[in-house]
């Protein structure tokens, strides 16, 4: 399977110790590292022009792909081709129309496994941005007007749906070697408001973080609740690990062996 790997980078150390320490990254036909772009969409659209493979993988710089990840991806996409030859977008974690989490990853920021193991690709309404897989022949592009580095996964899934395609979560376990957050930053809310305007006729829209609604009730409750927890000092966050490979060895790969301790948390920000 030919595939290209694209990453937007603002921290060379994180890139080196996470994504570029993944054994399977060398199996990509081309690796494109994008620096200095004002948004993920602009970085990714520019990189698409530099690649040629049918399968394009967009990954965060702080994602670690365990050994065998490429084989898992190839198996998942072969099965997906049988299920839906016209699929457009896939990812490692997403939410369906009811907001239920689909897929399985480990988040160092949350200090736990998030989601539940999949046996086969599952249709979703939107996908988390940590890893996105796009089929080139679907002709999709990211929205250059979407600012910053949030919610572009949801946006491209909605664009795919508008063109008659479907999006899927696939069984490709990975580690999001992230630093936890106390509260969603202002840059997230700028993206949130843009998405709210753009997709007003389709609201509410589910995302792996918070649903986007017309009147923002869910977002307001999140802000009030989180600020209260901060005041009470009950918000605990995890830190990025120096050796995600060692962490990977210590984890049970839920795609190979069922893990009874897997926790499904579809509305927790995957940071």
C-alpha angles and dihedrals in degrees: 000000000000114000137162125219121215127185133175108218134195098156120051094191093055091046092050097047096042122025097018091047088060108109094219098053088087089062092069114105090226132011114205117189112193120201135178100022122143094223142015090244094056092046093049097044090051091050094050088065089057096054135069110189122112091230116059119186118199112194136176116247089241096056120110118204110206122226110286094027093126091054090049089051093049092049092048094049093047088055091044091053088057093047097043120000090188097056114142111184134024135175144173096252133020145140131249126225091279092053094252115149118245123191135029133257139151117240120198088192090059092033094226149068111279121207133002131284116268125218093196139001114295126202114246138182096224140003137219114249098230089095125006125177117200128189106226095212090062086074095222125156132185119253108263089199093060104100127222130353107304138093096006088122091059091044096053091047089054090047089051091050091049088057093049098261130123132224127219144198110224133200099256106128116205141160123253099208094198139147112244122242131223094210136355108274128241090255089064093053092050088057090043092056092047091052091046091056095042097048099032093129091053099047135165094058120182120221132177087255114035131342115253109230136177097247101028099233094144092048092049092050089049092052094047093045094046094047089051091052090048091053089050089045092233097130111104120184133190129230134228113267123231094223114036089170090065090046089052091053090052093052126080107239101236091204090064102031129025113247114207091197095062111128122208111218108162098169100045112110105252097223 
